[in-house]
Amino acid sequence: MARLYKYSGAGNDFVVLDGRTEDVSAYRTPERIAALCDRTTGFIPSSAGLTGGSRPGADGLMILTDDPDYDFRMEYYNSDGSGGMMCGNGGRCIVAFADALGLKPRDGRVFRFIAADGEHTGEILAREGKRKTVRLRMIDVHTFHPALDGWFLDTGTRHFVRFVPDADAVDVETEGRQARWDPVFAPIGANANFVSVDPDGTLRVRTFEKGVEAETLACGTGITAAAIAAMLAHAPSTCHPEPVEGSFCYNIQARIDRLAVAFRPLADGSGFTDVYLTGPAEEIGRDA
């Protein structure tokens, strides 16, 4: 039996397995994934010393496996067993997990890994116990357009972004479910993000995630979509990463943590490159 770990990326939590040396095929079935992620009867680590570790279930499941061309491969599954998409918070967590397993980046500094949406990089910027700050490179974004009363973007996963006066006042379960199933996004649907701008320019983001079919405490691809949509809506850049000419950066407040998104618009207006999501990732429990 593979050892199960639990990781949190800004409150978005995941069951994580090392699939490099053990047969973990049984963990790829929708039934097993749904059982482990169930919020009433799902996985609770036997060792859960940090906040959130004793909460049953998870928002998704990830498996780290070998890949001949990369430092590792990331498999991601939603809590309902569906796969084939990227998860930004999960990406940061699996980089932190790889680091905890003792994996070393081939270039000595930055992990290169492959996920369902393509190649990513991840760099550990800081360590504080089991909590790490990870800078994750997302894929370039080329699909974006106005939709309903907001924006549609594909940042590795499909997202709808709506700007509202106060994100904390939104009934995300009701409005999010309605937008997630809106016919304009059929047949696949889209995650729904509700974004407001604080007086200091920080973006406050709440997300209803398809596959989880509920609000989650954070969504990395949704936070990335919200930041790009903010630029499209002419919101001023609010933070300053490593200097890159023509780049934008936004501070983000998720439900319980702060993150940052930096990116650079392409000169021809066709999309966005150098997209980086920076935020926390921490182990919150494991099997003994």
Secondary structure by P-SEA (a helix, b strand, c coil): ccbbbbbbcccccccccccccccccccccaaaaaaaacccccbbbccccccccccccccbbbbbbbbccccbbbbbbccccccccccaaaaaaaaaaaaaacccccccccccccccccbbbbbbccccccbbbbbbbbccccbbbbcccbbbbbccccbbbbbcccccccaaaaaaaaaaaccccccbbbbbbbbbbccccbbbbbbbcccccccccccaaaaaaaaaaaaaaccccccccccccbbbbbbbbcccccbbbbbbccccccccccbbbbbbbbbccccc
